[in-house]
Amino acid sequence: GAYGMVDLPLTEKFRLVTGLRMESSDIFVENHVDTIEYPTKVDDYDNGGFEEIDFLPSLNMVYSPVEDMNLRAGYGRTVARPVFRELAPYASYDYKAGLRKIGNPDLEKTTVDNVDLRWEWFINPGEIISVSAFYKYFTNPIELRDKEQAANPEIHYENIDNSNLYGLEFEVRKRLNMVEALRDFTLGANVTLVKSIVKEDSTRLASARMVDPDWSETRPMFGQAPYVVNTYLNYHHFERGWDINLGFNVSGEKLILVNKAATPDVYEQPFAMLDFNISKQFKNGINIKLSADNLLNPYFEQTYDFGSSTGYFRQYKLGRSFSIGLTYMLN
């Protein structure tokens, strides 16, 4: 790939930053085992991939009404290419997902057009308050689906036409030095709210409405949670060598498997994580770190959406984990 960028300070308070990235991709996959009969020539092999050049423009405008505040507006195009496992025309078992997945050699890349508007205020060094609004348009997004035409479950990757995503993001990072006893603490939070929309394809919608006349014309985007929350409380004392962090994060339910028409889709339910880390740096080069992860230890749940009720696709607990590390730095 190649990238060029121009930074134009048009006025004392207004800047224009624009650029163009060129990416060349050449991906080829081939399966040398024919599922029906052994091939007698190379043309019988199941293969796929793509060879193409993408031009990805970006345009960002920055207005600074005062020294520590910015208003940003931007547009950029990005691409997401399928990985080899998604393209490879063979079945493999994903132990983490608990699914047998089949690659699709006819997959195309996903193109994403991004538009965002952001206000940010740098209150003090290391402190920020910001609010962002964004919109994303996806062309050929990839989903994990149970193949409509197959009689038995056949989980595979498939492109759909497009999807739309709207979002708001709020961020705050503030030192608590307004209270002397808390001067070395920092509190931070990031909250993202998302509305994603996919229009059901006509074939799936018609089949679904034969069973459920109220089946919705739209649904959420594959893998997209309606909200994401990250918060943390940090304690850092450089002179004494202490670094302590308590972090919490959770995201809303997200679609992880698009099933056959009239069969409920599978959603991953919110999974709240609470982690604690503490480290002590000694002057002789020794560092000791203690970690405690997943302290809440909630159930990890993937469920079928039956509308008025749910059924379990998978349910288990990950368990809490504790670790200790010792590092010695040689001078």
Salt bridges, closest charged atoms under 4 A:
ASP7 OD2 - ARG15 NH2 2.76
GLU23 OE2 - ARG21 NE 2.64
GLU23 OE1 - ARG81 NH2 2.87
GLU30 OE1 - HIS32 NE2 2.66
GLU52 OE2 - LYS109 NZ 3.15
ASP54 OD2 - ARG81 NH2 3.17
ASP54 OD1 - LYS109 NZ 3.15
ASP94 OD2 - LYS101 NZ 2.78
ASP113 OD1 - ARG77 NE 2.87
GLU120 OE2 - ARG72 NE 2.60
GLU120 OE1 - ARG118 NE 2.71
GLU127 OE2 - LYS174 NZ 3.38
GLU143 OE1 - ARG145 NH1 2.85
GLU143 OE1 - ARG219 NH2 2.82
ASP146 OD1 - LYS260 NZ 2.76
GLU154 OE2 - LYS147 NZ 3.96
GLU158 OE1 - ARG145 NE 3.75
GLU158 OE1 - HIS156 NE2 3.20
GLU171 OE1 - ARG118 NH2 3.62
GLU171 OE2 - ARG173 NH1 3.63
GLU180 OE2 - ARG183 NE 3.59
ASP184 OD1 - ARG183 NH1 3.76
ASP184 OD2 - HIS237 NE2 3.97
GLU200 OE2 - ARG204 NH1 2.49
GLU200 OE1 - ARG219 NE 3.39
ASP201 OD2 - ARG145 NH2 3.26
GLU217 OE2 - ARG209 NH2 3.98
GLU239 OE1 - HIS237 ND1 3.52
ASP243 OD2 - HIS236 ND1 3.41
ASP265 OD1 - ARG204 NH2 2.62
